[in-house]
Amino acid sequence: MSNTHVEPCYSVVFEAGIDLFKVYDKNTVTDDDFERNCRFIIELGKAAHGYGSSTARLESFLIRVAEAIGISGVYTSTPSRIEFAFSRAGQVWQQTHVVQLPRCDFNMAKLSYTGELVDDLTADKITLDDAFEKLDEIAAKQNPWGQLSYGLSYLSVAIGIAGLMQANLWEILASGVLSLVVYAIVVAAERTGGRFSEALPFVSAYLASVCATGTNLFVPELNPIIVTISAIIILIPGFQVSIGIIEIIDNRVEAGTTRLVNGLVYLVKQFTGAWLGIITIQMLGSSPAEFAVPTKFVMDHAVVGLFIALLFVGVAVAYQTLIRDLIWVLLSCTLTFTGGIVSSAFLGVEFSALTAAIVAGLFANTWVRMTGRPTSIVLVPSITVMVSGSIGFRGVVVAAAGHSDQGMVMFIQMFAIAASVGAGLLVSNTIMRPKMTL
């Protein structure tokens, strides 16, 4: 059964300032207009899904836009498909359309452009035919950050994470170099597709692990586990796991379960690749080495601010944030990170993720009221820097190394952080009601 709840308890991925309260007389919509309007909703839903919308936001948004152009419907979204069920006033039967969709990526620039398009359409600044053309133009637009900048975002995030795990100079350099190798594999997988694309998490983790462990044979002070985690950190599905749990909390069980399971399977593929990479090189040595697995981030070093800045900038570029929004994204990430650190110091580490999520949600809700810009532009990067997925990955590695109790605690901590994020966003939306926009 389709879920038509339009007041989600969190504001995560898909918002923009538009007025969707214009009233249309549904009885005046002709058959041709009805079919054309349905086609527009379908194309809009496919575009929104592809740019990284959450289930709740996408369904709520499609309902509001459809009503604004004179049709009604029920929409069900999952990470791999959207079901559209359209109806006209007085009709009992619905016209249903199901679209299977590929894995989406976050693109905050195109998300913003889509919001502006709908804003113009509902304000009668453009016709529906113009809106169709603009959807195609948005899809064809160049990203604000090109291939070089996108590759450097891998480098920036890897160095930032390595620094926060108190890596030495050799480990930081190796993490940066291998992150570029991982980026090259990602580009090759996108161009090749097929099975290579499906094997991306395993292949990238395996090659990073082989290179890191092989380097350890010549540079003993280099910890290949730190280097491997840092090199593939941008691919670790921490955000996907978090959103999956949040959607389950929001009663979007099918979409949330799918997203959560996909994230865990991706994580297992990465672990398998990384562990086999270490074993492959260790088979060439005389005896397996014991590598320390980082269990927490270190925040007491003088240059920690530099690593945090690199992490924030890298995440913003990876999500294709528009330059005009970059300062707001960095400010949101800074406030979120600071809120978590301060809460950890005064309330205990168990409250850090909850407090950080409250800060992120309040800032996002305030920002959209002030600017009308998409909330997800500042909220998604802020949630991402909580990196619950890396904790789960480290937990699996620790357990595989023979420390099962410690590894299980870290793995469970990943779910606890994700649940805390969901609770924090719920609290922030209770304190300041989110503006119901794209």
Helices and strands as residue ranges (DSSP letters): G 26-28, H 31-50, H 55-68, E 72-78, E 81-87, E 95-100, H 108-122, H 128-140, H 147-164, H 169-192, H 194-198, H 200-216, H 224-232, G 233-235, H 238-249, H 253-282, H 304-318, H 323-346, G 349-351, H 352-371, H 376-384, H 388-400, H 404-431
